């Protein structure tokens, strides 16, 4: 099948690890991606670079990385936290398809494992004496349109990701009709399966498989926010980076990229609606992922369940379980190509690039024309995305779809009320926050009798204990100010 010359192609993809600096990780991954493409000098043709912001403080790491490898004039873009990682890849594909760029480099990295890795360090790329780095900002900054958290969530102590995902998990458990023990078993088996995939992934950070029993709370694996233990959480303390090189089919041919390196983006769909967790009408639903799945199916003819390979964004079990429900993947066993963010590694704002690297490697080795789906999340399943890849070119060209309008219409947020003198309501989702493995504070999202929402908490020992031993989703409660009280 002939390939239209403007078709975007992923020609190089590589990961890097165990370097003490995020920018050096990006540089190492970029160099490896050019080698992966079979054209070591490919980086010299880069004229646009996208970087996903991490915890590092460098204002504009993309340009010095590109110029280090011979690029002459580079348009640099930094995407702030709250922008889907997939958005960078999609924009890069559109850039080369429209002729705005010859070669696009997409980068991300985090050096959180190494002590001091998030600080600027002397002697690394761009530091004084190395050339190329300065305090100038990027040519373009991509920023989210709104906040991930509602101010009331912050005031009421429901702001950490593990706390909010635990609330979502409780709603999923109740919606599925699972008892507490059955739910714990189901989640443990899911995560143990991910760990087995990581054991076979040479790029995974933690390759020792775990059993379902290992996921239970213990001294070595303390409860973080009930029902999540440490081993349910994304492993952010890693030194990992990734680089993707995109160009048009015309450019790939001209630069001599071997055809067996080509992987085609078929279609991308994403929702950029930002609805805080506590205002979502149904905490056990993700209308964004439902819309992403429908749109990808419509424009490609390939439903998520029909993809040969799948990697679901996996920061916490609730993120995966929401996707299983909304993408029609319930019952599917192979849900990750990396092993997931707990085991393969969850570098801040970079995992989707890591999973795309692995997806490209596996698609190249798969049957010709195989499809691979990589999904993406920003925030607390606040934004959702999916990108379908294949070694066969898309018959109708690359499609980039934004389903935000559809999602906004399907999920109008509920009003969040701060001043509740004394009111009754029902628990929509809850968790119990733990310190050093010990439950200390119950926190709930409550739907009040008038249909509004609030966030309330309690440190009363009897309520804290009850909320770790009984199902409270759907139960009647009383809220007085910011305090959660059991009704009756």
C-alpha positions, 0 to 999 in steps of 0.5 A, spaced: 500 500 500 502 506 497 503 511 503 501 519 502 507 523 502 504 527 508 502 522 512 505 522 519 510 517 522 513 515 528 520 513 526 524 513 532 522 511 539 526 510 545 527 510 553 532 512 558 533 510 565 538 511 571 541 517 570 541 523 575 538 528 571 531 529 567 534 533 562 540 528 561 535 523 561 531 526 555 538 527 551 539 520 552 533 518 550 533 522 544 539 520 542 537 513 542 531 514 538 535 517 532 539 510 533 532 506 533 530 510 527 536 507 523 539 514 522 543 517 527 543 524 524 536 525 524 536 529 530 540 534 526 533 535 522 529 537 528 525 543 527 520 543 533 520 540 540 515 538 545 517 537 552 512 535 558 513 539 564 516 535 570 518 537 577 524 539 574 525 547 574 529 548 567 525 553 563 526 550 556 530 544 556 528 542 549 532 547 545 538 545 548 537 538 547 536 539 539 541 544 538 546 539 542 545 534 536 546 539 530 539 542 530 539 549 527 533 552 528 528 549 533 521 551 535 520 549 542 514 548 546 513 546 553 506 543 556 505 544 563 502 539 568 494 538 566 495 538 559 495 531 556 501 527 554 497 525 548 496 532 546 503 533 545 504 527 540 497 529 536 500 536 535 506 533 533 503 529 528 499 534 525 505 539 525 508 534 520 502 533 516 501 540 515 508 541 513 509 546 519 515 541 521 520 537 518 522 532 524 518 533 531 521 531 537 517 529 543 520 529 550 519 527 557 523 525 563 523 525 571 529 524 575 525 523 582 529 517 584 536 520 585 537 524 591 537 532 588 535 529 581 529 534 581 534 540 582 539 544 577 545 540 577 552 543 575 556 540 569 550 537 566 547 539 559 546 546 558 550 548 565 555 553 564 561 550 560 556 546 556 553 551 552 546 552 549 542 553 556 539 559 558 534 562 562 530 564 556 523 561 556 520 556 550 517 559 544 510 556 546 507 554 552 501 549 553 497 550 559 490 547 562 484 551 561 482 550 568 484 547 575 484 540 576 482 541 584 476 545 586 478 549 592 473 546 597 477 539 596 483 543 598 480 546 604 477 539 606 483 535 605 481 531 599 487 533 594 492 528 594 491 523 588 491 517 592 486 520 596 481 522 590 483 516 586 481 512 593 474 515 593 473 513 585 475 506 587 469 506 592 464 508 587 466 503 582 466 498 588 459 500 589 457 500 582 459 493 581 456 490 587 462 488 590 463 486 597 469 489 601 473 482 600 471 481 593 473 488 591 480 487 594 481 480 591 479 483 584 484 489 585 489 485 587 489 480 582 489 486 577 495 489 579 499 482 580 497 481 573 500 488 571 507 486 575 507 479 571 508 483 565 513 488 568 517 482 569 518 481 562 519 488 560 527 490 560 525 497 561 521 496 567 523 499 574 521 494 578 521 487 575 520 482 581 512 480 580 508 480 586 502 476 588 495 478 590 497 477 597 503 481 596 498 487 595 495 487 602 497 492 607 503 490 611 509 493 615 512 493 608 506 495 604 502 500 608 495 503 607 496 509 604 488 511 603 483 506 604 483 501 600 489 503 597 496 500 599 503 503 597 503 498 592 497 500 589 500 507 587 504 509 581 511 509 582 513 516 581 520 515 584 524 513 578 529 516 573 526 515 567 525 518 560 522 517 553 523 520 546 519 520 540 521 522 533 515 524 528 516 526 521 512 525 514 513 519 510 516 523 505 521 526 510 522 519 512 524 516 505 528 522 504 532 521 510 533 514 509 529 511 515 528 504 513 521 502 512 521 497 518 521 502 523 515 506 521 509 506 526 503 510 524 498 514 528 492 512 526 487 516 530 487 520 536 481 522 540 481 526 547 477 530 552 479 536 555 474 538 559 476 539 567 471 537 572 473 536 579 472 529 582 467 532 587 463 535 582 462 529 577 455 526 577 457 519 577 463 518 580 463 511 577 463 513 570 468 517 565 464 520 560 470 522 557 473 515 556 466 513 553 466 518 548 474 517 546 472 510 545 466 511 541 470 516 536 476 512 535 471 506 533 467 511 528 473 514 525 478 507 524 473 502 525 477 499 530 474 498 537 478 498 543 476 491 544 479 489 537 486 492 538 491 487 538 495 490 543 493 495 549 496 499 554 491 503 559 494 509 563 495 505 570 496 510 575 491 507 580 487 501 579 481 506 579 483 509 573 484 502 569 477 500 572 474 506 569 477 504 562 475 497 563 468 499 564 468 505 559 472 502 553 468 495 553 474 492 555 471 488 561 474 481 561 480 482 557 487 480 560 492 483 556 491 491 559 498 493 559 505 492 554 509 495 560 507 492 566 503 499 569 505 505 573 506 501 579 511 496 576 514 499 570 515 506 573 510 512 573 515 518 572 511 524 573 507 527 566 511 522 562 508 515 562 504 515 556 511 516 552 514 510 556 508 506 554 508 509 546 516 507 546 514 500 548 508 499 544 512 501 537 517 496 539 511 491 540 508 493 533 514 492 529 515 485 531 507 483 531 503 481 525 503 486 519 497 491 520 496 490 527 493 495 532 495 498 538 492 502 543 495 507 548 491 511 553 492 517 557 490 521 563 491 527 566 489 529 573 484 524 577 481 521 570 480 529 569 482 529 562 482 522 557 485 520 551 487 514 546 491 514 540 491 508 536 497 506 532 499 501 527 504 498 522 499 499 516 498 507 514 491 509 516 486 509 510 483 516 511 489 519 513 491 521 521 485 523 524 485 528 531 478 528 534 477 532 540 470 530 544 470 535 549 463 538 547 460 531 547 463 530 554 461 537 557 454 536 554 454 529 558 456 531 564 454 538 567 458 538 574 454 539 580 454 545 584 459 544 590 457 547 597 461 550 602 457 552 608 452 547 610 449 549 617 446 542 618 444 537 612 443 530 610 445 527 604 448 520 601 455 518 600 457 518 593 464 516 594 469 516 600 476 514 603 480 513 610 486 517 609 492 513 613 498 516 616 504 511 617 499 505 615 494 507 621 487 510 619 486 517 621 481 521 617 475 519 614 473 523 608 467 523 603 464 526 597 456 527 599 450 528 595 446 533 599 438 532 599 437 538 594 442 535 589 448 539 591 455 536 593 460 537 599 466 534 601 466 533 609 471 529 613 471 526 620 477 524 625 472 520 630 475 514 631 468 510 631 466 513 624 474 512 621 473 505 623 467 503 621 469 506 614 474 501 613 470 495 615 463 497 612 460 499 605 458 507 606 457 509 598 450 510 598 449 511 606 445 516 609 450 521 613 449 528 616 454 534 614 455 539 619 459 545 617 465 541 614 464 535 619 461 528 617 457 525 621 453 518 621 446 519 621 441 515 626 
